Amino acid sequence: MGMSATVLGRSYGLTSQEMNAVLVELGYLAGSPGEYYPTTKGQPFITEVDHHRGTGGYSCYNRYWTTRTFDPAIKKELQITPELKEKVRTGIKAARAARLQEQATAQAEADAIFRAKLAREKLEKEAAAAAAERAAKSAAILKKVGKYALITICVAGICYGVYKLAPVVKRKIEQRRKKKQNKE
């Protein structure tokens, strides 16, 4: 029965991540973390089994993965020195630091974009509120002007009516006076 990278690595005091990196350094594996594949040198010692879970439906239920086991005979071939272990550990630490730095940079960029969006939305809300306030003030001013205009038109109409009716009323009053005088 084969051994996983975790089991193989324990015999050398390495984690599975470190063991995979050692196997890459020694030429038994190629690729990057999560995407390793056996090289020609590693083919005789590595067994890969593809697995599938799920029969349909949602994609999250249809998982595919590959397990990789190593023949115990590979231990005779491996030449793992303390310098190689240190080199691999340093490489993993550097890769982890670079990944964390990249994530921090991406997070800072995302935060800056989000803050800019919030500031833009705040300015838009403030502009909309100011525009609504100006519109309300304009409506109040127009309402007052409308009232004064209506009052002015009414007064002008009354004055015009008085101007036109005054001579007629004056004539009627004189006609009645004359009729009264004639009756007397």
Buried (B, 14 or more C-beta within 10 A) or exposed (E): EBBBBEBBBBEBEBBBBBBBBBBBBBEBBBEEEEEBEBBEBBEEBBEEEEEEEEEEEEEEEEEEEEEBBBBBEBBEEBEBEEEBBEBBBEBBEEBEEEEEEEEEEEEEEEEEEEEEEEEEEEEEEEEEEEEEEEEEEEEEEEEEEEEEEEEEEEEEEEEEEEEEEEEEEEEEEEEEEEEEEEEE
